[in-house]
Amino acid sequence: MDIDDGPAAREEKESEEAALPFPSKEPEIELASKRSMKERQPSNLEDIEETGERPGPTAHGNRKQTSTRLLTKTQLSDMAWGVRELSQRLGSIKLKLKVNTVFILTKTGDVSLIAKTREVAEWLLSPERDVPYTVFVEDRLQKCKKFDAEGFCKDKNDDQCSRLKYWNRQMCVDHPEIFDFVITLGGDGTVLYASWLFQKVVPPVLSFACGSLGFLTQFDFEHFRETLTDAFRNGVRVSLRLRFEGTVMRAVEKQKEIIRKDDGTEMAVNNADASAALHLNCEHAQDESDSEDDERDLVEELLTDEPDDSPTHKPTTTFSILNDIIIDRGPSANLTTLELFTSSASPSQSSPDSSTPTTHLTSLMGDGLCIATPTGSTAYNLAASGPLCHPSNPVMLLTAICAHTLSFRPLILPDSIVLRVGVPYDARQGAWAAFDGRERVRLGRGDYVSVRAGRWPFATVGRAEAGEWESGLKCGLGWNTRGGPGGHDGRPKKLDRENL
């Protein structure tokens, strides 16, 4: 039998329940570290909700200890949906920029674009502009006769001439923050070169189509005045495209220690075998040392935690990649053998978490492997029969190049993993790694490439209309088009039976 304590007691009870951070009758789900039931005191719940920390001294002194928050199923679903909406907004956001410095990148080797570069520079430096822009063009144009830098300043005042400057690659590496906006004149290759120049911070890139293929170049050059005026006054819609960080890891030779034999001769053995060599027959220890070097196993080294005092591999160079990383057999006519590994990435670290277990994904024998970003799915990945992927998807595409098996299918992996592709120690030969088709590095036996989602995305300026990528598939690549009696949109036409 229930006893009613009266209206005052019911109001007091309801106020106590409202003080709880998440009042609900649904089961609670703990998201952070596990705590015992004794730690979940209702008296501290209000403080935990506001500060996210549990007050009071801890084992580490007076520092506050981070506490967990308990969510119901409904609140967990709402949080996941909110994260999804935030991700979509960040993937394509409208920005109003304060532009003072403009960086112009022209397709290398195309003489016909030099005149267009000068035309854009003159328009930006004109006194009719609302802002006195500082314009940077490539330093090779300073002595180019067609650009005619000296003639450019003849009919300009001193202020306009002083605002025309020249950039080089080292300036993009050392001081990328001085550029507020990037304009490219060319095709998709010119946009890739802009990504190569800005390995870290990338200003918004607006690309005018002056090349053969236009997945990344969405604006016509004929209307560059209207396009730039609208972009500077009303803002631009920026898409943050995923880039990869590819790090070349070199195998480290095992350290040797010189052991002097009883007969006065010296012998080099591994540090781990040095003590044993002093008590065993020296010739037997020498044979074991040589055989151990020959039997190094890449799979074993990457699946086990390496000691801090004797690492098995060391990083050399790191590249930010917008399109793809290609690991192939190079000039050799033989097939290459590759080992593939995956592990979880830690957002707060530049390398995989040492406590995260590594999984041996598979071994590949063939011409090579294509590791493509969503942006690069229409490049080498397409030629290797890989999947097409919208650039807003945060994924990693793996496609084998002429695999010597019938069962190797392309894979789509999340960007939360770290992929490592290495050459085993017992391989016939090494391999070659190409980063966005520009830097090409040789991989020896035991070397590998570590690939993970990059910290610095590539900011491209796009149109407000949706469907630009889909239109590029149809118009640029002829996706699902049929000739003859078929239509150009994948739908069959009605036959004219009278003229058959």
N, C-alpha and C positions, 0 to 999 in steps of 0.2 A: 504493500500500500504506500503510495507516494504522498508525502506531506508537503503542502504548499506553504512556504515561509512568508508569503505576502509579496506585494508589489515592490517594496523596498529591497527585499532580499534578491528578487529576480533581477532588478536593475543593477544591483551590485555585482551579481554573477555575470551578467552580460557585459558590464564594463571591464571585468577582469579578463573575459575571453577576448574582448576587442583589443586589449593591451598586448596580446600575443602577436608575434610578427605575421604568422600565416594561420589564422583560425580556420580550420576545416575538419570535417570528419573523415576525410580520405586518408589512406595510409601515407606516412611521411617517408620521403626518399632522401637519404643523406648523400650529398654530392662531393664533399671534400674528405678530409682524413677521418678515420673511424674514431669515435669516442665512446667511452663506456657510458652506461646509463647514469652513473653518478655525476658525470660532468654536465649532463643536460639539465641544468637547474632552471626552472621557469623564472626565477628572480633575475637571471642574467640575460634572458632572451631579448629584452627590450634594448639593452646596451649592445648586444651582438648585432641586432638589426641596424642600428644607427652607425656603429663604428666598424663592424666586421671583425672586431677583436674582443677577446675576453679580458676584462680588467683584472688587475691584481698581479702580484709578483709571480715569476716563473723560475724554472731551473736556470735560465740564462740571465737572471738578474731582474731588474725592474722593467725590461722590455715586454710590451704586450704580446700575447700569444694569439696568432690568427686562429679564429674559430670557424666552425662549419655553420652553414645555414640549411635548414630543413625545408624542402619543397614538397608540395603535394603533386600528384600527377597532372592536375590541371595547370598548376603554376610552372611545372617543368615543360609542358607543351607550349605554354605562352612564351616562355623564355626562348625555346628553340625557334618558334615562329618569329620572335623579335630579332633574334640573331640573323635569321634568314633575310628578313626585310632590310636590316642594316647592311648585310653583305651585298644585296642587290643595289642599294642606294650608293654604296661606295664603289661598286663596279662601274656605274655610269652616273656621274654627278655633274650638276651645273655649277660652274665656277665663274665668278667675275674677277678677272685678274687685273692687277696693277702692273702694266707692262711698260718698262723703260728701255730694256735692252733686248734686241731681237737678233737671233742667230739664224743665218741663212746657210743651208746645206744644199749644194748642187750636185747632181749626178756626175760622178767622176768620169772624165773622158768624153762626155757628150758636149761637143763644141756648140751645138745649137741652143743649149740651155744657158750659155754665158750671157747672151743678150737679154734673156728673161730675168736672169739674176740681177743684171744692172737695172732693168725696168722696175723690179720690186724694190731695190735699194733706193732708187731715185724717188719713188712714190712715198716710201717711209720717211725719207729725209726732207721731204717737201715742207716748206713753212706753213702749208695749209693744214697739216695734221694738228690734232688737238694736243698731242704730247711731242716734245722734241726727242724722238727715239734715237738711241744709239744702235747702229747697225753693224754687225760683224759678218764679214764674208771670208771665205777661205783665203789663206795667205798666198796660195799659188796664183790667185787672180790679180795680185798686186802688180805683177810683171806681165800679165797676159795682155796681148795687143788688142784682142777683141773686147775685153772688158774696159781697157783704156782708162786706168785709174787717174792719169794726169789730165786727160780730157774731161773726165768726170767732174773735176773740181774747177774747170775753167769758168763755167757759167754758174758756179755756186759761191755763196759767201763763205767766209772763214768758219762760221759756226757749223754749217752743213758739212764742210770738209772735215772738220775735227771730229764729227760724230760718225764718220765712216772709219771703221777699224777692221783689223784682220785677225782671224783666229787660227790656231794650230792645234794639233792633237794633244800636245802636252798641256795646253791651257784648259782643255776639256777635262783632263784627268786631275789637274791640281786645283782648279777653281771653277767647277761647274755651277756654283751658286750665283755667279755674276750674270748668267743668262736667264732672262725671264720667260722667253718664248722662243720656240724653234720652228722654222719654216723649211720644208724640204721641197725641192723641185726635182722630180724623177719618178721612179717606180718603187716597188716594194723593196728592192735592193738598197735604195737610198735610205729608206726608213730603217732597214736593218743596220746600215752603216751608222745612223744616228744612235741606235742602241749600243753599237760597239764603241762609239766615242764616249758616251756617258755611261760608264760602267756602274756608277752608284746613283747619285741624284740625277733625275731626268726631268727637265722642264717640259711643259705641255708641248706636244709635237703636232703641228698642223701640216698635212701633206697635200700637195697639189699633184694631180696625175699628169705626169709627163713621160711615162714609161709604157711598157708593154702589158703589164698585169697590175690590177689595182685592188687587191684585197685590203691594203692599208692606206691607199691614196683615194680619198672619197670626195675630193673637191676639184672642180675644173679650174684650170689656170686662167681661162678667159674671163672669169668673174672674180679674180683675186682681190680687186679693190673692194667690191661689195662684201666679200667673205671676211677680209681682214677688218674692215670697218665695223661690221656686225660683231665680230669676235672681241674686239677691244672695247666696244661700247656696252654691249649687252651680255657679254660672257660667253663661255663655250661649254659644251658637254664633253667631259673627259671620261674616257674608259681606261681603267687601270688594268693593263694586260700582265699576266703572269710571266715572270722571267725565272730561269733556272740559274743556280750557281753550280758551275762545274769545276771541281778541284782535282788536279792531277796529284796522285799519291805515288811516290817512288818507294820501291822496296829498299830497305836498309840492310846492308851487309852485316852479318853477325860479327860482333867484336871478337877479336882473337887475342890470345895471351901467349906470350913466348915462354915455353918450358924448356929448360936446359936438361939434356939427358946426362946419364952417368958418363958416357964417353966424350962429353964436351960439346956435342952437336946440339942445335936448337930446333924446336918444333913448335908450330903455331896450332893452337887448339882453341875451341870455344871457351868462354869464361866459365860456362856451366860444367865443362869437362876438365878444367884445369886441375882441380883437386884430385879427381880420379886419375888423371894422367901421372900424378906423382907416385901413386901406389901401384899402378898397373904397368904392364909391359908397354914400353913407349911405342913400339911399332903397331901394336894392337890399338892403342889410343889414337894413333895417327890415322889408321884406317877408318875408325869410327867417326872421327871428325870429318873426313872427306865425304863419307857416305851420308852424313847428316846434312851437309850443305846441299848435296844432290837431291835429297829427299824432302826438301821444304815443301809444304803443302799450303797453297793459298787459302783453300777452304778452311783448313784447321786454324790458320792464323787469324782469319776474319771472324770466325765463329767463337773464338776464345778471347778473353780480355787480355790485352797485351800489358806487360809490366811497364811502369813509368820509367824505370831506369834503362830499359832496353827495348824501345819501340821497334816494331817490325816495318813500319812505313812512316814516311814524313811528307807533309804537303809541300808543293813547290809553287804552282801558279793557280789562280782562281779567275774564272771568267763569268760574266753575266750574259745569259743567252736568251734571246727572244724567239728564235726559230727552233733550232735542234742541235743535238750533239750526235755526231756520226762516228762510230767506232768500227773500223773496217780493216781488211787485210792489207791495204796499201798497194804497193807495186808488185807484191808477190802473187804468184799464180796459185799458191796453195790455199786451202781453206784455213780460216782462223778459228781458234777455240777460245771461248770466253766463259767466265763464271759470273753469274748474276746473284746479288745478295740484296735483301731489303731489311730495313729496320725503321723504327719510329723516329721522327724528328722532334727535337726539343726547340720550341720557339725562342727560348731565351739564350740558346747557344748556337754558335756557328758550325758545330759539328754534332754528329749523333751522340745522344746521351750514352755514356759508357755502361749504365745500368740497363739500357734497353736491349733486349735480346735481338741478335741478328739471325736472319733466316736465309738459308741457301735456297734461292728461288729455282734456279735451273742451270744447266750447262748448255751452251749454244755452239754448234759447229756450222759454219757457213761463211758468207762473204762479210757479215758484220751485223751491226745492230743500230737502229735509228731510235733515239730518245727525243721525242718532240714535245714542244709545248702546244697548248690549244691553238695558238697563233700559227705555229709551224705545221699544223695537221694538213694544210693544203700545199706543202712543199715536198721535201724528200719523202716524208711519211706517206703522202698520196702516191708517189711513184713506186713505193715499196708495198703498195696495196694495204696501207694502214687505214684506220678509221678516220672519218672526218669529224671534227669536233668544233662546236661553237667556242669562240675565244673567251666567253665569260665563264666557262667551266674550269674550276681549279683542279686540274688533273694532269697526269703524266702519261704519255702515250709511248708504248714499247712495241716496235715492229722489227721483226727479223728481216735481214737482207739476204735473200736466197738461202734460207736455212736448209741444211741437208737432212730434212725430216719432213714428213707429211703432217705432223701434229702440232707444230709450233704456230699457234694462233696469236694475233695481235692482242695486247693487253692494255687496259685502261686502269691506271693506278691513281689513288688519291695523292694530292700534293703534300699530305702529312707524313709521307714516308721518305726515307733516304735510300736511294738506289746506288749500288756500287757494282761496277762492271770491271773485271780484272782479267789479266792474262795469266793463266796458271804457269807454275814453274816448269812443268814438263811439256809445255807447248812446243810445237815445231819451230815457231817463230813468234815475233812480237806482233803488235798491231799499231794502228794509227788512229788518233782521235782528232776530229775536226769540230771546231766550235763556231757555229753560225757561218760555216764555210770560209772563215777568214784565217784564224789561227789553227795550225795543224801541228800536232805534237806526236812524237813517236813514243809508244809504250813498250817497255821491255818486259821480259818474263818477271812475274811477281808484281808489276805495277798495276794500278787500277785507277778508275775515275769515279769520284763521288759526286752524285747529282742530287740536289735538293731544291725546294722552292726558294727563290731568292727573296732577299729582304727589300730590294728596290724594284718596284713594278715599273712598267713602261707606260707613261701617260700619253695616250693618243687622243686627238680631238676628232670627234665624229659628228655626223649630222644628227639632228633631232629625230628624223624619221627612223622608224624601225625597219628591219629587213634588209639592211645594206649587205650583211654577210651572205644572206640567202640569195640576194640578187647577184652577188659576185660568183656564187657557185654556178648559177644558170648562165650568166652572160660571159664570165671569164673562163670557166672550165666546161661549159656545156653539160652540166649535170642533168642526167635523166632526160636528155633530148633525143629525139628519134628522127632519122631522115626518111626519105622516100614517102610512103603513104602515111607515116606517122607525123604527129604534130611536133612543134618545138617546145612544148611544155609537158611532154610525157603522155599526153592524151591523144588517142588515135583520131585522125580526121575521118569524116564521112567520105566514102569513095564516090566519085562521079561515074556511075555505072553506064551512063549513056556513051561516054568516050572510052570505055575499056575495050 
